[in-house]
Amino acid sequence: MKISAIDTFLMSAAPPETGGWAARNWLFVRVSTDEGLTGIGEASGWPRVVQTAIQDLTPILIGEDPRHIERLWQKMLCAIMGHGMTGVVGAGAMTGIEMALWDLKGKALGVPVWDLLGGKVRDRIRLYAHAHNAVRARELVDRGYDAIKTGGVAACVESVAAIRAEIGNGVDLMVDLHGPPWLTPRDAIAVGRALEPYGLLFFEDPVAPENLEALARVAAGVDIPIAAGERHATLWGVRELLERDIVDVVQPDTGRAGGLWQMKKIAAMAEAHHVMMAPHDGSLGPVAEMAAVHVLATVPNFLILEHLADDVPQRYEVMTNQPEISDGYLDVPDRPGLGVDIVEEVIAQYPSRGNITAPDPTHDYSYVMPRSGRGRWLRGDARSEGSWRAGQVF
């Protein structure tokens, strides 16, 4: 069996009539063989750019045996090394192809991908959903979710207090500051200390990921488990987070971490450091989410998986065999491969649009928190100040 073609399918995944961060895209990948068997994957890490990277990699894979996944991954890695360190674009391209190879192999053998990755240690995957106010949090808890994440730096402590008061202490609560480049370690520590009374499951990306020393300072300065890793690529990208015991929870993104085998390697290194796995899923489509489910079914140190409940109608239209979710858990499927496929005619109905976060022209992002309104912000009453804005994108 030989690889005969690699095709990509790029689509808009934005809610209707929206822009900014919500103007995201999904990129699906299909690997075809000369025997008529195909595999489906999904790639993240700036999808519009990743699509070009996949097209660049395709010629070196045509004619190869798709069953030798690790060898082909190493071939791709060596092929792109001349472009510098492997970031999320290169890793995203390799991820989409590698994921499709696992799907193809599972179909060829008639077994689910989790069977190829070591077999199941669990039959259901615990999920958390997102709520930015107490009303939404209550709605999700009433639907069966027992873990909620909120975030942003604007009135963060105030929001957490309201949500905790609404849902009680029996529901796990997480906070994501999104690691904006202007948020200083000292201010992140101040926020973290203010959040300590609320019993968080974890405190995510309190500072920008480029500065590991800053993240280490925050981790040492607060008494809350620290989570990070979604903006890193490959095992080497998260290596220091784990080896230096900076994080308690590692969050590789299933669409751009480098592939399912890289996810397994990250999980093994995390296990050696008593660190839990809670993969990022905040910008991914349904195929990558199902791929995460297969990996996490096999991982002993799995904690929880991010899930975008009710995000966009496209999610429920572009993939066959939608996941079965009940009481905040997703059932691990038993179908061969990933157990899903894409619906090409639906994807074509959502042409790609821009895929960056457009800055607010009325807002200066540079080090805004420590420079203006810091006291009001740390007290949680920033919303009451009309002359100062807290970066609505976060």
Phi and psi in degrees as a GROMACS rama.xvg file:
@    title "Ramachandran Plot"
@    xaxis  label "Phi"
@    yaxis  label "Psi"
@TYPE xy
-129.354  149.612  LYS-2
-71.4711  127.484  ILE-3
-110.758  -22.316  SER-4
-163.363  151.111  ALA-5
-131.467  118.11  ILE-6
-116.541  149.663  ASP-7
-119.894  152.355  THR-8
-136.333  103.244  PHE-9
-100.928  137.207  LEU-10
-148.496  157.108  MET-11
-76.4312  134.836  SER-12
-119.087  24.8832  ALA-13
-84.9299  147.827  ALA-14
-61.526  155.661  PRO-15
-56.7466  136.514  PRO-16
59.5271  41.4608  GLU-17
-128.629  165.958  THR-18
-144.213  -153.593  GLY-19
62.11  -142.602  GLY-20
-57.9242  -33.7273  TRP-21
-67.7021  -12.4043  ALA-22
-80.8018  53.6049  ALA-23
-85.9731  166.827  ARG-24
-127.659  155.711  ASN-25
-115.311  144.621  TRP-26
-128.301  114.583  LEU-27
-101.937  153.681  PHE-28
-129.595  138.401  VAL-29
-126.037  124.499  ARG-30
-102.683  124.294  VAL-31
-110.693  154.885  SER-32
-124.255  166.368  THR-33
-71.4705  -8.83016  ASP-34
-98.9248  6.06211  GLU-35
87.2615  -1.66716  GLY-36
-84.6875  141.469  LEU-37
-129.564  158.513  THR-38
-132.936  148.443  GLY-39
-115.668  137.958  ILE-40
-138.588  179.212  GLY-41
-142.601  140.106  GLU-42
-123.306  136.907  ALA-43
-123.03  -168.62  SER-44
91.3231  45.7327  GLY-45
79.0155  72.9569  TRP-46
-54.7516  -37.2144  PRO-47
-65.0149  -31.2932  ARG-48
-83.2382  -38.5018  VAL-49
-60.0743  -34.6918  VAL-50
-56.0844  -43.3633  GLN-51
-65.1531  -38.834  THR-52
-62.6915  -39.9991  ALA-53
-64.7008  -41.4498  ILE-54
-62.6781  -34.1813  GLN-55
-69.0966  -35.5055  ASP-56
-79.4195  -23.3679  LEU-57
-54.0568  -45.881  THR-58
-58.7335  -30.7493  PRO-59
-79.2192  -8.56822  ILE-60
-105.206  -19.5382  LEU-61
-60.9639  131.47  ILE-62
89.8086  -7.02296  GLY-63
-82.8601  155.766  GLU-64
-77.4443  117.535  ASP-65
-70.7926  -10.2937  PRO-66
-76.9335  -18.9752  ARG-67
-92.9475  72.7538  HIS-68
-66.6267  -46.705  ILE-69
-62.4895  -41.4113  GLU-70
-62.6252  -42.2815  ARG-71
-68.2082  -34.9914  LEU-72
-63.4413  -44.5663  TRP-73
-64.9597  -34.1793  GLN-74
-64.2571  -43.2829  LYS-75
-64.8939  -41.9891  MET-76
-59.2473  -45.6386  LEU-77
-67.1301  -32.1093  CYS-78
-66.8246  -29.509  ALA-79
-103.783  1.97565  ILE-80
-64.2823  -24.3073  MET-81
-67.6011  -12.8524  GLY-82
-90.0011  2.71056  HIS-83
108.116  -168.637  GLY-84
-61.039  144.893  MET-85
-75.8949  107.403  THR-86
-96.5304  -162.623  GLY-87
-70.874  -22.9635  VAL-88
-70.5464  -52.351  VAL-89
-63.012  -43.9815  GLY-90
-66.7216  -34.9376  ALA-91
-64.6176  -40.6845  GLY-92
-62.9963  -45.8446  ALA-93
-64.5148  -35.8631  MET-94
-61.7085  -48.5678  THR-95
-59.8739  -41.4434  GLY-96
-70.9281  -46.6844  ILE-97
-62.5205  -40.5892  GLU-98
-60.6194  -42.2755  MET-99
-64.5874  -33.9056  ALA-100
-66.2777  -38.8426  LEU-101
-64.8282  -42.3703  TRP-102
-60.9945  -44.1725  ASP-103
-62.7025  -43.9092  LEU-104
-65.1626  -41.4261  LYS-105
-61.3501  -42.0154  GLY-106
-64.5475  -40.0241  LYS-107
-62.6464  -35.3371  ALA-108
-95.0884  -8.24804  LEU-109
73.6665  28.6105  GLY-110
-131.698  153.905  VAL-111
-70.0562  157.562  PRO-112
-60.4881  -36.934  VAL-113
-59.2957  -28.7595  TRP-114
-67.6836  -35.5618  ASP-115
-73.6231  -22.0054  LEU-116
-95.9917  11.2653  LEU-117
121.035  -5.65002  GLY-118
90.0294  163.537  GLY-119
-79.9162  143.095  LYS-120
-110.541  -6.22924  VAL-121
-153.759  154.83  ARG-122
-100.793  -15.1781  ASP-123
-134.146  149.007  ARG-124
-111.087  121.485  ILE-125
-72.7142  136.865  ARG-126
-117.282  155.341  LEU-127
-123.952  150.99  TYR-128
-117.108  174.013  ALA-129
-108.919  139.344  HIS-130
-145.274  130.529  ALA-131
-105.932  7.03009  HIS-132
-155.438  167.805  ASN-133
-67.0333  -31.8997  ALA-134
-64.5987  -46.9075  VAL-135
-65.5634  -39.3771  ARG-136
-60.7042  -43.8641  ALA-137
-62.5472  -41.0158  ARG-138
-59.7298  -44.7272  GLU-139
-68.2158  -40.8727  LEU-140
-63.9559  -39.5493  VAL-141
-65.7289  -23.0316  ASP-142
-85.7745  -2.6643  ARG-143
113.711  -8.40266  GLY-144
-71.5342  132.571  TYR-145
-114.048  20.861  ASP-146
-149.664  129.824  ALA-147
-131.683  138.28  ILE-148
-116.233  138.171  LYS-149
-126.772  175.724  THR-150
-175.944  -168.676  GLY-151
92.2552  163.347  GLY-152
-102.562  -8.9085  VAL-153
-83.6534  115.71  ALA-154
52.0265  39.3575  ALA-155
-61.0809  -49.4243  CYS-156
-64.5935  -39.6506  VAL-157
-60.1511  -43.9623  GLU-158
-64.7947  -43.7245  SER-159
-62.4962  -41.6053  VAL-160
-60.9831  -42.838  ALA-161
-66.8394  -41.5461  ALA-162
-66.9263  -44.7484  ILE-163
-61.8732  -39.8893  ARG-164
-63.3643  -33.3234  ALA-165
-77.2878  -43.6035  GLU-166
-96.5375  -11.8142  ILE-167
78.3726  -177.963  GLY-168
-87.9644  -3.34265  ASN-169
-83.7068  -2.94468  GLY-170
-113.49  132.633  VAL-171
-70.6268  140.782  ASP-172
-129.63  134.992  LEU-173
-126.487  154.507  MET-174
-129.853  132.542  VAL-175
-119.172  117.228  ASP-176
-87.7043  -6.76981  LEU-177
68.823  5.97552  HIS-178
52.0419  51.1807  GLY-179
-67.8888  146.471  PRO-180
-65.9981  -17.0282  PRO-181
-95.1551  0.651454  TRP-182
-88.13  115.895  LEU-183
-78.2855  155.283  THR-184
-57.3207  -39.7455  PRO-185
-63.3919  -40.3806  ARG-186
-72.5315  -35.3042  ASP-187
-63.091  -37.8933  ALA-188
-64.9312  -41.2105  ILE-189
-60.9044  -42.6393  ALA-190
-64.5823  -46.1431  VAL-191
-58.849  -42.3995  GLY-192
-65.663  -36.5599  ARG-193
-67.4396  -24.8913  ALA-194
-87.5247  -13.2101  LEU-195
-54.1389  -38.8876  GLU-196
-65.8676  -12.0239  PRO-197
-94.0342  5.25199  TYR-198
59.4809  52.8561  GLY-199
-70.6889  145.292  LEU-200
-69.0557  -40.2649  LEU-201
-162.89  161.518  PHE-202
-115.584  108.98  PHE-203
-99.5921  136.677  GLU-204
40.3678  61.0063  ASP-205
-69.587  -22.4209  PRO-206
-138.962  169.163  VAL-207
-60.8397  141.31  ALA-208
-73.2139  -13.2048  PRO-209
-67.2901  -22.6666  GLU-210
-114.468  95.5217  ASN-211
-66.6488  -30.626  LEU-212
-64.2758  -38.465  GLU-213
-63.9328  -43.1844  ALA-214
-64.8557  -38.2519  LEU-215
-63.3756  -38.426  ALA-216
-61.7595  -44.337  ARG-217
-64.1017  -44.6595  VAL-218
-59.079  -38.0951  ALA-219
-76.2185  -19.8402  ALA-220
-96.9605  -6.04612  GLY-221
-130.06  154.615  VAL-222
-105.374  57.275  ASP-223
-139.143  141.295  ILE-224
-58.4931  136.046  PRO-225
-100.427  136.025  ILE-226
-123.158  140.233  ALA-227
-166.502  169.526  ALA-228
126.298  -8.04043  GLY-229
-68.017  -26.1594  GLU-230
-97.1416  9.56744  ARG-231
-98.9522  163.166  HIS-232
-128.023  138.195  ALA-233
67.974  171.458  THR-234
-57.9187  -37.6697  LEU-235
-70.5848  -27.3398  TRP-236
-67.0427  -32.5684  GLY-237
-104.015  2.68245  VAL-238
-54.7729  -50.0039  ARG-239
-69.2725  -32.1657  GLU-240
-56.0885  -38.2979  LEU-241
-86.0651  -47.154  LEU-242
-65.1094  -30.7056  GLU-243
-93.7204  4.94651  ARG-244
55.2163  41.4792  ASP-245
-79.7884  -37.5269  ILE-246
-109.924  153.52  VAL-247
-99.8377  -21.567  ASP-248
-136.193  126.122  VAL-249
-103.846  141.228  VAL-250
-127.712  60.269  GLN-251
-63.0049  147.107  PRO-252
-91.9401  124.188  ASP-253
-65.0587  -18.2263  THR-254
-92.9316  -11.3584  GLY-255
-142.317  9.03558  ARG-256
-74.9587  -15.5198  ALA-257
122.376  -12.1431  GLY-258
134.831  171.929  GLY-259
-68.7477  -34.435  LEU-260
-70.7518  -33.9975  TRP-261
-63.3946  -39.1541  GLN-262
-60.5602  -41.7308  MET-263
-64.8678  -39.3011  LYS-264
-66.9259  -40.6725  LYS-265
-62.4362  -42.7381  ILE-266
-61.7392  -39.3859  ALA-267
-66.9015  -43.0138  ALA-268
-65.2927  -39.8797  MET-269
-62.7272  -41.9469  ALA-270
-58.6435  -39.1427  GLU-271
-64.1162  -22.8258  ALA-272
-107.044  12.0969  HIS-273
57.5184  40.5371  HIS-274
-108.25  140.364  VAL-275
-91.0215  158.396  MET-276
-106.502  126.735  MET-277
-141.411  78.4776  ALA-278
-57.0419  146.601  PRO-279
-73.9836  142.416  HIS-280
-145.165  18.703  ASP-281
-73.0757  -13.9739  GLY-282
-128.674  7.10349  SER-283
-89.318  157.335  LEU-284
-89.5788  -173.175  GLY-285
-71.5904  -27.5632  PRO-286
-69  -45.9815  VAL-287
-64.6495  -34.2702  ALA-288
-62.7493  -43.5133  GLU-289
-66.4128  -34.4716  MET-290
-63.488  -40.6325  ALA-291
-60.2556  -39.9985  ALA-292
-59.9676  -42.8731  VAL-293
-63.654  -43.0423  HIS-294
-64.0426  -49.1085  VAL-295
-69.6281  -22.9166  LEU-296
-63.0015  -20.9605  ALA-297
-105.263  -1.70262  THR-298
-100.806  120.209  VAL-299
-68.9098  -29.7177  PRO-300
-99.2215  30.6524  ASN-301
-71.7901  137.121  PHE-302
-106.22  -59.4782  LEU-303
-168.39  155.204  ILE-304
-118.315  134.247  LEU-305
-67.2152  140.096  GLU-306
-140.53  128.959  HIS-307
-90.3464  88.9131  LEU-308
-74.1218  128.433  ALA-309
62.2745  34.7147  ASP-310
-78.9845  -59.123  ASP-311
-141.013  150.449  VAL-312
-63.8364  -27.5388  PRO-313
-55.9489  -36.5828  GLN-314
-54.6437  -34.1284  ARG-315
-96.8199  6.22305  TYR-316
-116.631  -27.921  GLU-317
-95.6842  -1.56452  VAL-318
-133.58  135.621  MET-319
-78.2203  161.572  THR-320
55.5171  63.7235  ASN-321
-60.2085  148.158  GLN-322
-65.3778  150.682  PRO-323
-96.615  113.463  GLU-324
-118.55  130.386  ILE-325
-150.702  139.415  SER-326
53.475  36.0157  ASP-327
76.4979  15.0923  GLY-328
-126.545  148.301  TYR-329
-111.946  126.915  LEU-330
-73.3147  135.259  ASP-331
-74.6606  123.72  VAL-332
-75.7885  157.427  PRO-333
-110.342  2.94586  ASP-334
-72.0931  155.312  ARG-335
-60.1887  150.276  PRO-336
64.767  -143.064  GLY-337
-76.4127  -16.7072  LEU-338
82.2221  14.337  GLY-339
-137.918  170.068  VAL-340
-148.395  163.762  ASP-341
-95.011  157.52  ILE-342
-110.738  97.6398  VAL-343
-60.7627  -40.179  GLU-344
-65.9977  -30.2193  GLU-345
-74.4902  -43.0238  VAL-346
-54.6929  -40.1223  ILE-347
-63.9866  -19.6649  ALA-348
-79.7549  -7.26041  GLN-349
-125.234  73.3177  TYR-350
-61.335  146.581  PRO-351
-60.8975  142.81  SER-352
-123.262  -177.016  ARG-353
-54.9491  153.366  GLY-354
-137.316  46.6133  ASN-355
-132.311  163.402  ILE-356
-86.5369  110.207  THR-357
-74.0908  123.199  ALA-358
-62.0388  145.394  PRO-359
-72.8247  117.331  ASP-360
-67.1227  -14.3871  PRO-361
-93.6775  4.27298  THR-362
-126.874  133.483  HIS-363
-96.4328  115.47  ASP-364
-83.4737  -15.5445  TYR-365
-73.3583  108.795  SER-366
50.8598  39.4346  TYR-367
-70.1647  -33.919  VAL-368
-65.1798  -49.946  MET-369
-75.431  -9.79895  PRO-370
-95.8336  -26.8978  ARG-371
-145.969  127.213  SER-372
69.046  23.0199  GLY-373
-60.1526  -44.1484  ARG-374
-62.1554  -43.9659  GLY-375
-64.099  -41.2139  ARG-376
-63.1158  -46.59  TRP-377
-67.1879  -27.5061  LEU-378
-78.9066  -15.1131  ARG-379
90.5596  12.4626  GLY-380
-114.382  29.1856  ASP-381
-62.8499  -27.0106  ALA-382
-65.319  -23.1361  ARG-383
-81.2874  -7.16669  SER-384
-99.8457  109.38  GLU-385
-74.2068  -24.1448  GLY-386
-88.9076  -1.70526  SER-387
-131.355  132.283  TRP-388
-118.244  145.107  ARG-389
-106.991  40.5833  ALA-390
60.3596  79.107  GLY-391
-60.2025  -22.1333  GLN-392
-64.4031  -24.7734  VAL-393
